[in-house]
Amino acid sequence: MQTYWGIDLGGTKIEGVILSSPSPDAVVIRQRIDTEAHLGYEHIVDRIVLLIDQLKAETGYTPDKIGFATPGTLDPRSQTMKNCNTTCLNGQPLKQALLDRLGVEVNLANDANCFALAEATLGAVPAVAPNFQTMFGVIMGTGVGGGVVFRGQDGQAMVVNGKQGIGGEWGHNILEENGYDCYCGKKGCNEQVISGPALQRFYLEQSGQKRTMKEIVERHRAGTDPIATLTMERLLRYFGRAISVITNILDPDVIVLGGGVGNIDELYTDGVEQLKNYIFNNRVVETPIIRPKLGDSAGVFGAAML
Ligand SMILES: [Zn+2]
């Protein structure tokens, strides 16, 4: 029996799934173990192998290939990891190590790309755009990222990893000239403007008070806090600008908004209105901008679909 194996390598947990068919309802087994990333790169590889051994032992299945959702990305030229927030992975030949240890084909993709692939194949996209040619998956949460998926000639949905492994890395486009310093070395990246922490920072600076994103949204809706409203207006305006870049270049058939900030209702109404101001289409937005369906499962399901 053909099975689909996915591993989502997170900073605190490693999660594994086996699907018996490409469907979110076809989970044979799903397990998670601690990453124990503080013990270093070699240990993380040991933990991945341990989890896969457990999946094999408990199901009796063996994989033909395994997909991995990773923080950061595999650099196609050096074949080492880069841009990982689990920093001990950076510079390491993770793919080769997994090939050596597991003895099966392995496919790696950035976790945002896996989110996009999961939503494109098993999540929200099939009901809205079953015949999509291209789609874009956005993550707006603690961090900001994205992934591009296209349908190949054989009908398979594929992620665009890109020549340098940075395909879909929308979070580090510059959105605010002379904005906040970003850890990537630039200023005013999308992540420094429309992520949850960036919006909370803006609110704090304007009001002197620390509030959660949920509180800021509630206070805006209640109409009692002008600074909360200012923060929301900032989100919506910059959201329109940030998405317009995707629309003007890729003009995807559908855009899925994931992450905690991506869940804010106003993005789907006022945010889309803002987008009209910035795209090259005579103030018409036909692109469906939709909510994701798979929640926290997107990473591991996307990995299985690689
Ligand atoms: Zn950046």
Residues whose N, C-alpha, C, O or C-beta is under 5 A from the ligand:
A	BS01	ZN	G171 H172 C182 C184 K186 C189
